[in-house]
């Protein structure tokens, strides 16, 4: 997903490019529309990069170099996402900010709350709206479970429950998530998070203009 070339003038005082993970596109676009944040423009990197987190910092750098002269500010809408701190280091080198937290599960739950409960949920397998929709392409196929379903216990044997962190109140997604939990032999828990820390983070960007 590329940013719009038809950038409108904004009363907020600057055009901001949100350089984001493709897994967050729906949530970011919904917030932009809901709040009328016309000074935000979205460019998403492929969500599949989550399968290769070591590539995320380099791809972010390429995008920043490409777009930095076109916008007043670039903000990276990725958490650490398995990069082991390398994404934060790269953002610091580039002089740009990024969303805090270890991964999207944390900022949807709320980083502070997530940190509080993380130690009590070490056997939880998390899904978001995006991951429920893309369960086959992001989990089943990369793990080879479509061809070797007998490996299910190898991958999920240490988990006890599937926690669906729901951004929307979508019954179909809830049913899908519960079905995946049953297939994996896990207890099911749904927690409605909405957009979590994503909303105040983007609001802060707006207020700082």
matplotlib code that plots the C-alpha trace (Angstrom):
import matplotlib.pyplot as plt

x = [0.0, 1.5, 0.9, -1.3, 0.4, -2.5, -1.6, -4.1, -3.2, -3.6, -4.3, -2.2, 1.0, 2.8, 2.4, 3.3, 4.0, 3.1, 5.5, 3.7, 3.5, 0.9, -0.7, -1.9, -3.2, -6.9, -6.6, -4.6, -6.9, -9.9, -8.4, -7.4, -11.0, -12.6, -10.6, -10.2, -6.5, -5.8, -2.2, -1.4, -0.4, 0.1, 2.8, 2.8, 5.6, 4.6, 3.1, 5.1, 8.2, 7.0, 8.2, 11.7, 12.1, 15.8, 14.8, 12.5, 15.2, 16.7, 13.3, 12.4, 15.6, 15.0, 11.5, 12.7, 15.4, 12.8, 10.2, 12.0, 12.1, 8.4, 7.1, 7.7, 8.0, 8.1, 6.8, 7.4, 4.3, 6.1, 6.9, 10.2, 8.5, 11.2, 14.1, 15.9, 16.2, 17.7, 14.7, 14.9, 18.6, 18.0, 15.3, 17.6, 20.3, 17.7, 16.4, 12.8, 10.4, 8.6, 5.8, 6.9, 6.4, 7.7, 5.1, 1.6, 0.0, 1.4, 0.3, -3.2, -3.5, -1.8, 1.9, 1.7, -1.1, 0.6, 3.8, 1.8, 0.2, 3.0, 4.5, 1.2, 0.5, 3.7, 1.7, -0.7, -0.8, -2.0, -4.1, -5.2, -7.9, -5.3, -3.9, -7.4, -8.1, -4.7, -4.3, -3.7, -1.0, 0.7, 0.6, -0.6, 1.4, 4.7, 4.8, 4.0, 0.8, -1.2, 1.0, 2.0, -0.9, 0.8, 3.3, 0.6, 1.6, 5.3, 4.5, 1.6, 2.1, 3.5, 0.6, -2.5, -4.8, -5.4, -6.1, -7.8, -7.1, -10.0, -9.8, -13.4, -16.6, -16.9, -18.7, -17.4, -13.8, -14.6, -16.0, -13.0, -10.6, -12.5, -12.4, -8.6, -8.3, -10.4, -8.3, -5.1, -6.5, -6.3, -8.6, -10.1, -10.3, -11.4, -10.4, -11.7, -8.9, -10.0, -7.0, -5.2, -2.1, -2.3, -5.0, -3.2, 0.1, -1.3, -3.1, 0.2, 1.7, -1.2, -0.8, 2.9, 2.4]
y = [0.0, 3.3, 6.8, 9.2, 11.6, 14.0, 15.4, 17.9, 20.9, 20.5, 22.8, 20.5, 22.1, 19.3, 16.2, 13.0, 9.7, 6.6, 3.9, 0.9, -2.9, -4.1, -6.1, -2.7, -1.1, -1.6, -0.2, 2.8, 3.7, 3.3, 5.8, 8.2, 8.2, 8.3, 11.3, 13.2, 13.1, 14.4, 15.2, 11.5, 9.4, 5.7, 3.6, -0.1, -2.6, -6.2, -7.9, -11.0, -9.3, -10.6, -14.0, -12.6, -9.9, -9.5, -7.9, -5.3, -2.7, -2.7, -2.3, 0.5, 2.3, 2.0, 3.4, 6.3, 7.2, 7.1, 9.3, 11.6, 14.6, 14.3, 14.7, 16.9, 13.8, 10.0, 7.9, 4.1, 2.1, -1.0, -2.3, -4.3, -7.2, -9.7, -7.6, -7.8, -4.1, -3.6, -1.7, 0.8, 1.2, 1.8, 4.4, 6.2, 6.3, 7.7, 10.2, 9.0, 7.8, 4.5, 3.0, 1.5, -2.1, -5.5, -6.3, -5.4, -7.7, -5.5, -2.1, -3.4, -4.7, -1.6, -1.9, -1.2, -3.8, -6.3, -6.1, -6.6, -9.9, -11.2, -13.4, -15.0, -15.7, -17.3, -20.2, -18.0, -17.9, -14.5, -13.5, -10.1, -9.3, -9.5, -12.8, -14.3, -13.3, -14.4, -17.5, -19.9, -17.7, -16.5, -19.6, -22.8, -22.6, -21.1, -23.9, -26.5, -27.6, -27.7, -30.6, -32.1, -31.6, -34.1, -31.4, -29.5, -30.8, -30.0, -26.3, -25.8, -28.5, -26.0, -23.5, -23.8, -21.1, -19.0, -15.3, -13.4, -9.7, -8.2, -4.8, -5.0, -6.5, -9.0, -12.2, -14.0, -13.3, -14.5, -17.7, -18.2, -17.6, -20.0, -22.6, -22.2, -22.7, -25.9, -27.2, -26.5, -28.1, -24.9, -23.0, -19.9, -16.4, -13.3, -9.8, -6.7, -4.2, -1.8, -0.1, 0.1, 2.3, 3.0, 5.7, 7.8, 7.4, 8.8, 11.5, 12.5, 12.9, 15.2, 17.3, 17.7, 19.4]
z = [0.0, -1.1, 0.2, -1.7, -4.1, -3.7, -0.3, 1.0, 3.0, 6.7, 9.6, 11.8, 10.6, 8.7, 6.6, 8.3, 6.6, 8.7, 7.7, 8.9, 8.9, 6.4, 9.3, 10.8, 7.6, 8.4, 11.9, 10.8, 7.9, 10.2, 12.7, 10.0, 8.7, 12.1, 13.3, 10.0, 10.2, 6.7, 7.5, 7.9, 4.9, 5.0, 3.4, 4.4, 4.1, 3.4, 6.4, 5.4, 6.8, 10.2, 9.0, 8.5, 11.2, 10.5, 7.2, 8.8, 9.8, 6.3, 4.6, 6.9, 6.1, 2.3, 2.7, 4.9, 2.3, -0.5, 1.2, 3.6, 1.3, 0.5, 4.1, 7.1, 9.4, 9.2, 12.0, 12.1, 13.1, 14.1, 17.5, 18.0, 16.1, 16.7, 15.6, 18.9, 19.3, 15.8, 14.5, 17.4, 16.7, 13.0, 13.8, 16.1, 13.4, 11.0, 13.5, 13.4, 16.1, 16.3, 18.3, 21.7, 22.7, 21.9, 19.2, 18.1, 20.7, 23.4, 22.0, 21.2, 24.7, 26.0, 26.7, 30.4, 30.9, 28.7, 30.7, 33.9, 32.7, 30.4, 33.0, 33.8, 30.1, 29.0, 27.6, 25.6, 21.8, 20.6, 17.6, 16.4, 13.8, 11.1, 12.2, 12.4, 8.9, 7.6, 9.9, 7.0, 5.2, 8.3, 10.6, 8.9, 5.7, 7.0, 9.7, 7.1, 8.9, 5.7, 4.5, 7.9, 10.3, 12.6, 13.6, 15.4, 18.8, 18.1, 17.5, 20.0, 22.6, 25.2, 24.8, 27.0, 25.5, 22.5, 23.3, 20.6, 21.1, 19.1, 17.5, 16.3, 17.4, 14.5, 15.3, 12.3, 13.4, 16.9, 15.5, 13.3, 16.2, 18.5, 15.8, 15.5, 19.2, 19.1, 16.2, 18.2, 21.3, 23.3, 25.6, 24.0, 25.4, 23.6, 24.9, 23.1, 23.0, 20.3, 18.9, 22.2, 22.4, 18.7, 19.1, 21.7, 19.9, 16.7, 18.7, 20.2, 16.8, 15.8, 18.9, 18.4, 15.1]

ax = plt.figure().add_subplot(projection="3d")
ax.plot(x, y, z, "-o")
ax.set_aspect("equal")
plt.show()
